[in-house]
Amino acid sequence: MSLKQQASQGAEINEKLAALMTNSNAVRAIASAVEGTLGPKGLDTMLVDKFGD
């Protein structure tokens, strides 16, 4: 395998890892937003933006 092919594969792995980390962070953000609404003692929660909508 040539050095160019190895570098190309390394870049592909870095892109896949970056996508995986982005997805992981998105899941964590959603989980933290809804954690209080889950379970038998969950509360109703309203999400409001800065304009009150």
PDBQT receptor file of N, H, CA, C and O in Angstrom, charges set to zero:
ATOM      1  N   MET A   1       0.859  -1.175   0.000  1.00  0.00    +0.000 N 
ATOM      2  CA  MET A   1       0.000   0.000   0.000  1.00  0.00    +0.000 C 
ATOM      3  C   MET A   1       0.902   1.235   0.000  1.00  0.00    +0.000 C 
ATOM      4  O   MET A   1       1.871   1.312   0.755  1.00  0.00    +0.000 OA
ATOM      5  N   SER A   2       0.572   2.180  -0.845  1.00  0.00    +0.000 N 
ATOM      6  H   SER A   2      -0.215   2.118  -1.459  1.00  0.00    +0.000 HD
ATOM      7  CA  SER A   2       1.401   3.378  -0.961  1.00  0.00    +0.000 C 
ATOM      8  C   SER A   2       1.091   4.358   0.169  1.00  0.00    +0.000 C 
ATOM      9  O   SER A   2       0.066   4.253   0.843  1.00  0.00    +0.000 OA
ATOM     10  N   LEU A   3       1.988   5.295   0.352  1.00  0.00    +0.000 N 
ATOM     11  H   LEU A   3       2.820   5.380  -0.196  1.00  0.00    +0.000 HD
ATOM     12  CA  LEU A   3       1.827   6.311   1.390  1.00  0.00    +0.000 C 
ATOM     13  C   LEU A   3       0.583   7.161   1.133  1.00  0.00    +0.000 C 
ATOM     14  O   LEU A   3      -0.102   7.572   2.070  1.00  0.00    +0.000 OA
ATOM     15  N   LYS A   4       0.299   7.420  -0.149  1.00  0.00    +0.000 N 
ATOM     16  H   LYS A   4       0.855   7.086  -0.910  1.00  0.00    +0.000 HD
ATOM     17  CA  LYS A   4      -0.888   8.220  -0.511  1.00  0.00    +0.000 C 
ATOM     18  C   LYS A   4      -2.172   7.495  -0.122  1.00  0.00    +0.000 C 
ATOM     19  O   LYS A   4      -3.109   8.120   0.374  1.00  0.00    +0.000 OA
ATOM     20  N   GLN A   5      -2.223   6.182  -0.342  1.00  0.00    +0.000 N 
ATOM     21  H   GLN A   5      -1.461   5.674  -0.744  1.00  0.00    +0.000 HD
ATOM     22  CA  GLN A   5      -3.404   5.404   0.029  1.00  0.00    +0.000 C 
ATOM     23  C   GLN A   5      -3.576   5.372   1.540  1.00  0.00    +0.000 C 
ATOM     24  O   GLN A   5      -4.699   5.463   2.036  1.00  0.00    +0.000 OA
ATOM     25  N   GLN A   6      -2.480   5.242   2.277  1.00  0.00    +0.000 N 
ATOM     26  H   GLN A   6      -1.568   5.168   1.874  1.00  0.00    +0.000 HD
ATOM     27  CA  GLN A   6      -2.557   5.222   3.736  1.00  0.00    +0.000 C 
ATOM     28  C   GLN A   6      -3.053   6.556   4.266  1.00  0.00    +0.000 C 
ATOM     29  O   GLN A   6      -3.868   6.594   5.189  1.00  0.00    +0.000 OA
ATOM     30  N   ALA A   7      -2.572   7.644   3.695  1.00  0.00    +0.000 N 
ATOM     31  H   ALA A   7      -1.910   7.613   2.945  1.00  0.00    +0.000 HD
ATOM     32  CA  ALA A   7      -3.017   8.969   4.120  1.00  0.00    +0.000 C 
ATOM     33  C   ALA A   7      -4.500   9.156   3.823  1.00  0.00    +0.000 C 
ATOM     34  O   ALA A   7      -5.221   9.758   4.618  1.00  0.00    +0.000 OA
ATOM     35  N   SER A   8      -4.955   8.646   2.690  1.00  0.00    +0.000 N 
ATOM     36  H   SER A   8      -4.368   8.157   2.044  1.00  0.00    +0.000 HD
ATOM     37  CA  SER A   8      -6.362   8.752   2.318  1.00  0.00    +0.000 C 
ATOM     38  C   SER A   8      -7.241   7.983   3.302  1.00  0.00    +0.000 C 
ATOM     39  O   SER A   8      -8.302   8.461   3.704  1.00  0.00    +0.000 OA
ATOM     40  N   GLN A   9      -6.796   6.803   3.681  1.00  0.00    +0.000 N 
ATOM     41  H   GLN A   9      -5.934   6.414   3.355  1.00  0.00    +0.000 HD
ATOM     42  CA  GLN A   9      -7.569   6.008   4.641  1.00  0.00    +0.000 C 
ATOM     43  C   GLN A   9      -7.590   6.671   6.004  1.00  0.00    +0.000 C 
ATOM     44  O   GLN A   9      -8.609   6.630   6.694  1.00  0.00    +0.000 OA
ATOM     45  N   GLY A  10      -6.487   7.281   6.403  1.00  0.00    +0.000 N 
ATOM     46  H   GLY A  10      -5.660   7.314   5.842  1.00  0.00    +0.000 HD
ATOM     47  CA  GLY A  10      -6.441   7.994   7.679  1.00  0.00    +0.000 C 
ATOM     48  C   GLY A  10      -7.412   9.150   7.712  1.00  0.00    +0.000 C 
ATOM     49  O   GLY A  10      -8.056   9.398   8.731  1.00  0.00    +0.000 OA
ATOM     50  N   ALA A  11      -7.521   9.867   6.589  1.00  0.00    +0.000 N 
ATOM     51  H   ALA A  11      -6.998   9.665   5.762  1.00  0.00    +0.000 HD
ATOM     52  CA  ALA A  11      -8.458  10.989   6.511  1.00  0.00    +0.000 C 
ATOM     53  C   ALA A  11      -9.889  10.483   6.601  1.00  0.00    +0.000 C 
ATOM     54  O   ALA A  11     -10.736  11.112   7.236  1.00  0.00    +0.000 OA
ATOM     55  N   GLU A  12     -10.163   9.340   5.961  1.00  0.00    +0.000 N 
ATOM     56  H   GLU A  12      -9.476   8.830   5.445  1.00  0.00    +0.000 HD
ATOM     57  CA  GLU A  12     -11.508   8.766   6.010  1.00  0.00    +0.000 C 
ATOM     58  C   GLU A  12     -11.868   8.359   7.434  1.00  0.00    +0.000 C 
ATOM     59  O   GLU A  12     -12.999   8.562   7.877  1.00  0.00    +0.000 OA
ATOM     60  N   ILE A  13     -10.921   7.796   8.136  1.00  0.00    +0.000 N 
ATOM     61  H   ILE A  13     -10.003   7.631   7.777  1.00  0.00    +0.000 HD
ATOM     62  CA  ILE A  13     -11.163   7.385   9.525  1.00  0.00    +0.000 C 
ATOM     63  C   ILE A  13     -11.420   8.613  10.393  1.00  0.00    +0.000 C 
ATOM     64  O   ILE A  13     -12.304   8.588  11.250  1.00  0.00    +0.000 OA
ATOM     65  N   ASN A  14     -10.650   9.699  10.178  1.00  0.00    +0.000 N 
ATOM     66  H   ASN A  14      -9.933   9.719   9.482  1.00  0.00    +0.000 HD
ATOM     67  CA  ASN A  14     -10.852  10.925  10.946  1.00  0.00    +0.000 C 
ATOM     68  C   ASN A  14     -12.234  11.516  10.690  1.00  0.00    +0.000 C 
ATOM     69  O   ASN A  14     -12.879  12.006  11.617  1.00  0.00    +0.000 OA
ATOM     70  N   GLU A  15     -12.693  11.475   9.441  1.00  0.00    +0.000 N 
ATOM     71  H   GLU A  15     -12.170  11.077   8.688  1.00  0.00    +0.000 HD
ATOM     72  CA  GLU A  15     -14.024  11.988   9.114  1.00  0.00    +0.000 C 
ATOM     73  C   GLU A  15     -15.107  11.148   9.786  1.00  0.00    +0.000 C 
ATOM     74  O   GLU A  15     -16.087  11.690  10.298  1.00  0.00    +0.000 OA
ATOM     75  N   LYS A  16     -14.933   9.831   9.784  1.00  0.00    +0.000 N 
ATOM     76  H   LYS A  16     -14.138   9.391   9.368  1.00  0.00    +0.000 HD
ATOM     77  CA  LYS A  16     -15.917   8.951  10.428  1.00  0.00    +0.000 C 
ATOM     78  C   LYS A  16     -15.937   9.183  11.931  1.00  0.00    +0.000 C 
ATOM     79  O   LYS A  16     -17.005   9.192  12.542  1.00  0.00    +0.000 OA
ATOM     80  N   LEU A  17     -14.766   9.369  12.533  1.00  0.00    +0.000 N 
ATOM     81  H   LEU A  17     -13.898   9.361  12.037  1.00  0.00    +0.000 HD
ATOM     82  CA  LEU A  17     -14.693   9.619  13.965  1.00  0.00    +0.000 C 
ATOM     83  C   LEU A  17     -15.344  10.960  14.305  1.00  0.00    +0.000 C 
ATOM     84  O   LEU A  17     -16.037  11.071  15.317  1.00  0.00    +0.000 OA
ATOM     85  N   ALA A  18     -15.129  11.969  13.475  1.00  0.00    +0.000 N 
ATOM     86  H   ALA A  18     -14.566  11.879  12.654  1.00  0.00    +0.000 HD
ATOM     87  CA  ALA A  18     -15.744  13.275  13.703  1.00  0.00    +0.000 C 
ATOM     88  C   ALA A  18     -17.263  13.177  13.623  1.00  0.00    +0.000 C 
ATOM     89  O   ALA A  18     -17.963  13.779  14.437  1.00  0.00    +0.000 OA
ATOM     90  N   ALA A  19     -17.781  12.424  12.650  1.00  0.00    +0.000 N 
ATOM     91  H   ALA A  19     -17.211  11.935  11.989  1.00  0.00    +0.000 HD
ATOM     92  CA  ALA A  19     -19.231  12.244  12.526  1.00  0.00    +0.000 C 
ATOM     93  C   ALA A  19     -19.781  11.500  13.722  1.00  0.00    +0.000 C 
ATOM     94  O   ALA A  19     -20.857  11.833  14.220  1.00  0.00    +0.000 OA
ATOM     95  N   LEU A  20     -19.055  10.494  14.192  1.00  0.00    +0.000 N 
ATOM     96  H   LEU A  20     -18.182  10.224  13.788  1.00  0.00    +0.000 HD
ATOM     97  CA  LEU A  20     -19.484   9.737  15.363  1.00  0.00    +0.000 C 
ATOM     98  C   LEU A  20     -19.537  10.626  16.603  1.00  0.00    +0.000 C 
ATOM     99  O   LEU A  20     -20.480  10.539  17.389  1.00  0.00    +0.000 OA
ATOM    100  N   MET A  21     -18.545  11.466  16.780  1.00  0.00    +0.000 N 
ATOM    101  H   MET A  21     -17.778  11.537  16.141  1.00  0.00    +0.000 HD
ATOM    102  CA  MET A  21     -18.521  12.370  17.934  1.00  0.00    +0.000 C 
ATOM    103  C   MET A  21     -19.653  13.404  17.852  1.00  0.00    +0.000 C 
ATOM    104  O   MET A  21     -20.257  13.745  18.869  1.00  0.00    +0.000 OA
ATOM    105  N   THR A  22     -19.934  13.895  16.655  1.00  0.00    +0.000 N 
ATOM    106  H   THR A  22     -19.443  13.617  15.830  1.00  0.00    +0.000 HD
ATOM    107  CA  THR A  22     -21.020  14.854  16.475  1.00  0.00    +0.000 C 
ATOM    108  C   THR A  22     -22.362  14.212  16.835  1.00  0.00    +0.000 C 
ATOM    109  O   THR A  22     -23.181  14.817  17.528  1.00  0.00    +0.000 OA
ATOM    110  N   ASN A  23     -22.577  12.993  16.363  1.00  0.00    +0.000 N 
ATOM    111  H   ASN A  23     -21.912  12.502  15.800  1.00  0.00    +0.000 HD
ATOM    112  CA  ASN A  23     -23.818  12.284  16.683  1.00  0.00    +0.000 C 
ATOM    113  C   ASN A  23     -23.919  12.005  18.171  1.00  0.00    +0.000 C 
ATOM    114  O   ASN A  23     -24.995  12.129  18.756  1.00  0.00    +0.000 OA
ATOM    115  N   SER A  24     -22.820  11.633  18.781  1.00  0.00    +0.000 N 
ATOM    116  H   SER A  24     -21.946  11.533  18.305  1.00  0.00    +0.000 HD
ATOM    117  CA  SER A  24     -22.805  11.358  20.217  1.00  0.00    +0.000 C 
ATOM    118  C   SER A  24     -23.163  12.608  21.015  1.00  0.00    +0.000 C 
ATOM    119  O   SER A  24     -23.935  12.533  21.971  1.00  0.00    +0.000 OA
ATOM    120  N   ASN A  25     -22.611  13.744  20.633  1.00  0.00    +0.000 N 
ATOM    121  H   ASN A  25     -21.984  13.804  19.857  1.00  0.00    +0.000 HD
ATOM    122  CA  ASN A  25     -22.920  14.995  21.328  1.00  0.00    +0.000 C 
ATOM    123  C   ASN A  25     -24.381  15.391  21.141  1.00  0.00    +0.000 C 
ATOM    124  O   ASN A  25     -24.998  15.925  22.063  1.00  0.00    +0.000 OA
ATOM    125  N   ALA A  26     -24.935  15.137  19.967  1.00  0.00    +0.000 N 
ATOM    126  H   ALA A  26     -24.433  14.703  19.219  1.00  0.00    +0.000 HD
ATOM    127  CA  ALA A  26     -26.342  15.451  19.718  1.00  0.00    +0.000 C 
ATOM    128  C   ALA A  26     -27.247  14.589  20.588  1.00  0.00    +0.000 C 
ATOM    129  O   ALA A  26     -28.230  15.082  21.141  1.00  0.00    +0.000 OA
ATOM    130  N   VAL A  27     -26.924  13.310  20.714  1.00  0.00    +0.000 N 
ATOM    131  H   VAL A  27     -26.126  12.909  20.265  1.00  0.00    +0.000 HD
ATOM    132  CA  VAL A  27     -27.719  12.413  21.550  1.00  0.00    +0.000 C 
ATOM    133  C   VAL A  27     -27.658  12.850  23.010  1.00  0.00    +0.000 C 
ATOM    134  O   VAL A  27     -28.673  12.839  23.707  1.00  0.00    +0.000 OA
ATOM    135  N   ARG A  28     -26.483  13.229  23.469  1.00  0.00    +0.000 N 
ATOM    136  H   ARG A  28     -25.658  13.238  22.904  1.00  0.00    +0.000 HD
ATOM    137  CA  ARG A  28     -26.344  13.694  24.858  1.00  0.00    +0.000 C 
ATOM    138  C   ARG A  28     -27.161  14.956  25.110  1.00  0.00    +0.000 C 
ATOM    139  O   ARG A  28     -27.780  15.094  26.166  1.00  0.00    +0.000 OA
ATOM    140  N   ALA A  29     -27.167  15.880  24.145  1.00  0.00    +0.000 N 
ATOM    141  H   ALA A  29     -26.664  15.768  23.288  1.00  0.00    +0.000 HD
ATOM    142  CA  ALA A  29     -27.931  17.119  24.299  1.00  0.00    +0.000 C 
ATOM    143  C   ALA A  29     -29.424  16.836  24.377  1.00  0.00    +0.000 C 
ATOM    144  O   ALA A  29     -30.126  17.424  25.199  1.00  0.00    +0.000 OA
ATOM    145  N   ILE A  30     -29.907  15.951  23.537  1.00  0.00    +0.000 N 
ATOM    146  H   ILE A  30     -29.336  15.473  22.869  1.00  0.00    +0.000 HD
ATOM    147  CA  ILE A  30     -31.329  15.592  23.554  1.00  0.00    +0.000 C 
ATOM    148  C   ILE A  30     -31.674  14.873  24.853  1.00  0.00    +0.000 C 
ATOM    149  O   ILE A  30     -32.712  15.142  25.458  1.00  0.00    +0.000 OA
ATOM    150  N   ALA A  31     -30.809  13.964  25.278  1.00  0.00    +0.000 N 
ATOM    151  H   ALA A  31     -29.966  13.746  24.786  1.00  0.00    +0.000 HD
ATOM    152  CA  ALA A  31     -31.063  13.222  26.516  1.00  0.00    +0.000 C 
ATOM    153  C   ALA A  31     -31.126  14.156  27.717  1.00  0.00    +0.000 C 
ATOM    154  O   ALA A  31     -31.971  13.980  28.595  1.00  0.00    +0.000 OA
ATOM    155  N   SER A  32     -30.247  15.139  27.763  1.00  0.00    +0.000 N 
ATOM    156  H   SER A  32     -29.561  15.282  27.050  1.00  0.00    +0.000 HD
ATOM    157  CA  SER A  32     -30.278  16.059  28.898  1.00  0.00    +0.000 C 
ATOM    158  C   SER A  32     -31.509  16.956  28.862  1.00  0.00    +0.000 C 
ATOM    159  O   SER A  32     -31.983  17.400  29.907  1.00  0.00    +0.000 OA
ATOM    160  N   ALA A  33     -32.030  17.225  27.668  1.00  0.00    +0.000 N 
ATOM    161  H   ALA A  33     -31.646  16.864  26.819  1.00  0.00    +0.000 HD
ATOM    162  CA  ALA A  33     -33.220  18.068  27.540  1.00  0.00    +0.000 C 
ATOM    163  C   ALA A  33     -34.482  17.348  27.996  1.00  0.00    +0.000 C 
ATOM    164  O   ALA A  33     -35.415  17.994  28.474  1.00  0.00    +0.000 OA
ATOM    165  N   VAL A  34     -34.533  16.017  27.858  1.00  0.00    +0.000 N 
ATOM    166  H   VAL A  34     -33.775  15.493  27.470  1.00  0.00    +0.000 HD
ATOM    167  CA  VAL A  34     -35.760  15.292  28.176  1.00  0.00    +0.000 C 
ATOM    168  C   VAL A  34     -35.635  14.400  29.409  1.00  0.00    +0.000 C 
ATOM    169  O   VAL A  34     -36.581  13.681  29.733  1.00  0.00    +0.000 OA
ATOM    170  N   GLU A  35     -34.494  14.423  30.109  1.00  0.00    +0.000 N 
ATOM    171  H   GLU A  35     -33.726  15.007  29.846  1.00  0.00    +0.000 HD
ATOM    172  CA  GLU A  35     -34.309  13.499  31.221  1.00  0.00    +0.000 C 
ATOM    173  C   GLU A  35     -35.336  13.698  32.338  1.00  0.00    +0.000 C 
ATOM    174  O   GLU A  35     -35.701  12.731  33.007  1.00  0.00    +0.000 OA
ATOM    175  N   GLY A  36     -35.801  14.902  32.552  1.00  0.00    +0.000 N 
ATOM    176  H   GLY A  36     -35.505  15.688  32.009  1.00  0.00    +0.000 HD
ATOM    177  CA  GLY A  36     -36.778  15.144  33.607  1.00  0.00    +0.000 C 
ATOM    178  C   GLY A  36     -38.175  14.677  33.257  1.00  0.00    +0.000 C 
ATOM    179  O   GLY A  36     -39.038  14.625  34.134  1.00  0.00    +0.000 OA
ATOM    180  N   THR A  37     -38.424  14.336  32.003  1.00  0.00    +0.000 N 
ATOM    181  H   THR A  37     -37.723  14.379  31.291  1.00  0.00    +0.000 HD
ATOM    182  CA  THR A  37     -39.758  13.923  31.586  1.00  0.00    +0.000 C 
ATOM    183  C   THR A  37     -39.914  12.411  31.576  1.00  0.00    +0.000 C 
ATOM    184  O   THR A  37     -41.000  11.901  31.300  1.00  0.00    +0.000 OA
ATOM    185  N   LEU A  38     -38.842  11.691  31.873  1.00  0.00    +0.000 N 
ATOM    186  H   LEU A  38     -37.960  12.105  32.097  1.00  0.00    +0.000 HD
ATOM    187  CA  LEU A  38     -38.877  10.235  31.796  1.00  0.00    +0.000 C 
ATOM    188  C   LEU A  38     -39.131   9.614  33.160  1.00  0.00    +0.000 C 
ATOM    189  O   LEU A  38     -38.829  10.210  34.194  1.00  0.00    +0.000 OA
ATOM    190  N   GLY A  39     -39.681   8.425  33.151  1.00  0.00    +0.000 N 
ATOM    191  H   GLY A  39     -39.927   7.941  32.311  1.00  0.00    +0.000 HD
ATOM    192  CA  GLY A  39     -39.869   7.682  34.389  1.00  0.00    +0.000 C 
ATOM    193  C   GLY A  39     -41.229   7.899  35.010  1.00  0.00    +0.000 C 
ATOM    194  O   GLY A  39     -42.031   8.695  34.522  1.00  0.00    +0.000 OA
ATOM    195  N   PRO A  40     -41.485   7.174  36.106  1.00  0.00    +0.000 N 
ATOM    196  CA  PRO A  40     -42.804   7.257  36.747  1.00  0.00    +0.000 C 
ATOM    197  C   PRO A  40     -43.079   8.614  37.395  1.00  0.00    +0.000 C 
ATOM    198  O   PRO A  40     -44.239   8.983  37.578  1.00  0.00    +0.000 OA
ATOM    199  N   LYS A  41     -42.040   9.352  37.739  1.00  0.00    +0.000 N 
ATOM    200  H   LYS A  41     -41.098   9.051  37.590  1.00  0.00    +0.000 HD
ATOM    201  CA  LYS A  41     -42.231  10.670  38.346  1.00  0.00    +0.000 C 
ATOM    202  C   LYS A  41     -41.849  11.782  37.386  1.00  0.00    +0.000 C 
ATOM    203  O   LYS A  41     -41.472  12.877  37.803  1.00  0.00    +0.000 OA
ATOM    204  N   GLY A  42     -41.950  11.491  36.102  1.00  0.00    +0.000 N 
ATOM    205  H   GLY A  42     -42.256  10.601  35.763  1.00  0.00    +0.000 HD
ATOM    206  CA  GLY A  42     -41.583  12.469  35.082  1.00  0.00    +0.000 C 
ATOM    207  C   GLY A  42     -42.517  13.666  35.102  1.00  0.00    +0.000 C 
ATOM    208  O   GLY A  42     -43.704  13.541  35.403  1.00  0.00    +0.000 OA
ATOM    209  N   LEU A  43     -41.977  14.800  34.784  1.00  0.00    +0.000 N 
ATOM    210  H   LEU A  43     -41.013  14.902  34.540  1.00  0.00    +0.000 HD
ATOM    211  CA  LEU A  43     -42.747  16.040  34.774  1.00  0.00    +0.000 C 
ATOM    212  C   LEU A  43     -42.970  16.496  33.341  1.00  0.00    +0.000 C 
ATOM    213  O   LEU A  43     -42.154  16.225  32.460  1.00  0.00    +0.000 OA
ATOM    214  N   ASP A  44     -44.075  17.186  33.116  1.00  0.00    +0.000 N 
ATOM    215  H   ASP A  44     -44.737  17.406  33.832  1.00  0.00    +0.000 HD
ATOM    216  CA  ASP A  44     -44.310  17.788  31.808  1.00  0.00    +0.000 C 
ATOM    217  C   ASP A  44     -43.368  18.984  31.679  1.00  0.00    +0.000 C 
ATOM    218  O   ASP A  44     -43.232  19.784  32.604  1.00  0.00    +0.000 OA
ATOM    219  N   THR A  45     -42.737  19.091  30.544  1.00  0.00    +0.000 N 
ATOM    220  H   THR A  45     -42.848  18.441  29.792  1.00  0.00    +0.000 HD
ATOM    221  CA  THR A  45     -41.763  20.154  30.317  1.00  0.00    +0.000 C 
ATOM    222  C   THR A  45     -42.092  20.865  29.024  1.00  0.00    +0.000 C 
ATOM    223  O   THR A  45     -42.464  20.238  28.032  1.00  0.00    +0.000 OA
ATOM    224  N   MET A  46     -41.954  22.174  29.042  1.00  0.00    +0.000 N 
ATOM    225  H   MET A  46     -41.651  22.684  29.848  1.00  0.00    +0.000 HD
ATOM    226  CA  MET A  46     -42.201  22.961  27.849  1.00  0.00    +0.000 C 
ATOM    227  C   MET A  46     -40.885  23.581  27.416  1.00  0.00    +0.000 C 
ATOM    228  O   MET A  46     -40.211  24.226  28.220  1.00  0.00    +0.000 OA
ATOM    229  N   LEU A  47     -40.512  23.395  26.162  1.00  0.00    +0.000 N 
ATOM    230  H   LEU A  47     -41.059  22.871  25.509  1.00  0.00    +0.000 HD
ATOM    231  CA  LEU A  47     -39.316  23.997  25.617  1.00  0.00    +0.000 C 
ATOM    232  C   LEU A  47     -39.696  25.336  24.987  1.00  0.00    +0.000 C 
ATOM    233  O   LEU A  47     -40.601  25.404  24.155  1.00  0.00    +0.000 OA
ATOM    234  N   VAL A  48     -39.010  26.381  25.383  1.00  0.00    +0.000 N 
ATOM    235  H   VAL A  48     -38.274  26.326  26.059  1.00  0.00    +0.000 HD
ATOM    236  CA  VAL A  48     -39.334  27.723  24.912  1.00  0.00    +0.000 C 
ATOM    237  C   VAL A  48     -38.060  28.360  24.360  1.00  0.00    +0.000 C 
ATOM    238  O   VAL A  48     -36.994  28.272  24.970  1.00  0.00    +0.000 OA
ATOM    239  N   ASP A  49     -38.187  29.007  23.188  1.00  0.00    +0.000 N 
ATOM    240  H   ASP A  49     -39.053  29.078  22.693  1.00  0.00    +0.000 HD
ATOM    241  CA  ASP A  49     -37.015  29.685  22.642  1.00  0.00    +0.000 C 
ATOM    242  C   ASP A  49     -36.922  31.098  23.233  1.00  0.00    +0.000 C 
ATOM    243  O   ASP A  49     -37.741  31.484  24.067  1.00  0.00    +0.000 OA
ATOM    244  N   LYS A  50     -35.924  31.856  22.796  1.00  0.00    +0.000 N 
ATOM    245  H   LYS A  50     -35.258  31.543  22.118  1.00  0.00    +0.000 HD
ATOM    246  CA  LYS A  50     -35.695  33.188  23.379  1.00  0.00    +0.000 C 
ATOM    247  C   LYS A  50     -36.813  34.181  23.081  1.00  0.00    +0.000 C 
ATOM    248  O   LYS A  50     -36.898  35.226  23.725  1.00  0.00    +0.000 OA
ATOM    249  N   PHE A  51     -37.671  33.865  22.109  1.00  0.00    +0.000 N 
ATOM    250  H   PHE A  51     -37.601  33.016  21.585  1.00  0.00    +0.000 HD
ATOM    251  CA  PHE A  51     -38.789  34.740  21.776  1.00  0.00    +0.000 C 
ATOM    252  C   PHE A  51     -40.090  34.339  22.471  1.00  0.00    +0.000 C 
ATOM    253  O   PHE A  51     -41.118  34.992  22.289  1.00  0.00    +0.000 OA
ATOM    254  N   GLY A  52     -40.051  33.273  23.261  1.00  0.00    +0.000 N 
ATOM    255  H   GLY A  52     -39.216  32.742  23.409  1.00  0.00    +0.000 HD
ATOM    256  CA  GLY A  52     -41.229  32.823  23.973  1.00  0.00    +0.000 C 
ATOM    257  C   GLY A  52     -42.094  31.858  23.204  1.00  0.00    +0.000 C 
ATOM    258  O   GLY A  52     -43.168  31.489  23.679  1.00  0.00    +0.000 OA
ATOM    259  N   ASP A  53     -41.669  31.441  22.045  1.00  0.00    +0.000 N 
ATOM    260  H   ASP A  53     -40.796  31.741  21.659  1.00  0.00    +0.000 HD
ATOM    261  CA  ASP A  53     -42.447  30.496  21.243  1.00  0.00    +0.000 C 
ATOM    262  C   ASP A  53     -42.149  29.073  21.648  1.00  0.00    +0.000 C 
ATOM    263  O   ASP A  53     -42.713  28.138  21.080  1.00  0.00    +0.000 OA
TER     264      ASP A  53
